Amino acid sequence: MNKVITCISCPLGCLLEVELFDDKVANVSGNSCVKGIAYAEIECINPKRIVTTTVRVENGDFPVVSVKTQEAIPKDKIFDCINSLKDVCVNAPVKIGDIVLENVAETGVNIIATRKC
């Protein structure tokens, strides 16, 4: 089976043709750098994403603070991640990098603040 994907590992945006065999990447073509090969393997076998959103803040200068996953999580866990955050409310002050929620959606990845408030 073949898949065509656009690489987002660097600014070039190469159009990659990925050959899959037995649910494994057999060949990657169209890449201008080695990052394309690694991206194709992750994207076709186990796609992951960084999730960004906001959570509510009490006693702060702003009603919400921006947060993100500390690292990419499996794409199929994104909705579980967002659902885990819908009732989260943190108390000010919040610093960049503060852990807002540990082990979101049982991924082993923490949610961290991306701004202070």
C-alpha positions in Angstrom: 0.0 0.0 0.0 1.2 3.5 -0.8 0.5 6.8 1.0 1.3 10.3 0.0 1.9 12.8 2.9 3.3 16.2 3.3 6.3 16.3 5.6 6.2 19.0 8.3 9.6 18.3 9.9 11.2 21.3 8.2 10.1 24.3 6.2 10.5 22.6 2.8 7.2 20.7 3.0 8.3 17.7 0.9 5.6 15.5 -0.7 6.5 12.0 0.6 5.5 8.8 -1.0 5.5 6.1 1.6 5.4 2.4 0.7 3.9 0.3 3.5 4.3 -3.5 3.8 2.8 -5.5 6.7 2.0 -2.3 8.6 5.6 -1.2 8.4 7.3 1.5 6.3 9.2 -0.3 3.5 10.4 2.8 1.6 10.1 6.6 1.6 10.8 8.8 -1.4 10.4 12.5 -2.1 12.3 13.6 1.0 14.9 16.3 0.7 16.4 15.5 4.2 16.6 12.6 6.6 14.0 14.2 8.8 11.4 13.1 6.1 12.1 9.5 6.6 11.6 9.7 10.4 8.5 11.8 10.0 7.0 9.3 7.5 7.6 6.3 9.9 5.9 8.1 12.8 3.1 9.6 10.8 2.2 6.3 9.0 2.6 3.9 11.9 1.9 5.8 15.1 0.9 9.5 14.5 1.4 11.9 17.4 0.5 15.5 18.0 1.2 18.3 20.4 -2.1 19.4 21.9 -2.6 23.1 22.7 -5.6 24.6 24.5 -6.5 26.7 27.6 -7.7 26.0 31.1 -9.5 28.2 33.5 -7.6 30.3 36.1 -8.9 31.5 39.5 -7.6 34.7 41.2 -5.5 35.7 38.2 -5.3 38.6 35.8 -6.7 36.5 33.0 -9.6 34.1 33.0 -7.7 31.4 31.2 -4.1 30.3 30.7 -2.7 28.6 27.6 -1.4 25.1 28.0 0.1 22.3 25.9 1.2 18.7 26.1 4.8 18.5 27.2 5.5 16.3 24.3 3.5 14.7 21.4 0.8 12.2 22.3 -0.8 9.5 20.2 -3.3 11.1 17.8 -6.1 8.8 18.9 -5.8 10.2 22.5 -6.4 13.9 21.5 -10.1 13.9 22.4 -9.4 12.1 25.7 -6.8 14.7 26.4 -9.2 17.6 25.7 -12.0 15.9 27.8 -9.6 15.6 30.7 -9.0 19.3 30.7 -12.5 20.6 30.5 -13.0 20.8 34.3 -9.4 21.8 35.2 -9.1 25.1 37.0 -5.7 26.3 38.3 -5.0 29.0 41.0 -2.9 32.0 40.1 0.0 32.6 40.0 0.9 30.3 37.2 4.4 30.2 35.7 5.5 29.0 32.2 6.3 25.3 32.5 4.1 24.7 35.6 2.5 21.3 35.4 -1.3 21.7 35.1 -2.2 18.0 34.8 0.0 15.0 35.1 -0.3 11.9 32.9 -3.1 13.3 30.7 -5.4 10.5 29.3 -3.0 7.9 30.7 -0.3 8.8 28.1 2.5 9.5 30.6 2.6 13.1 29.3 2.0 16.1 31.4 0.1 19.3 30.5 2.1 22.4 31.1 1.4 26.1 31.2 2.8 28.1 28.3 2.3 31.6 29.7 2.3 33.2 33.2 -0.7 34.7 34.8 
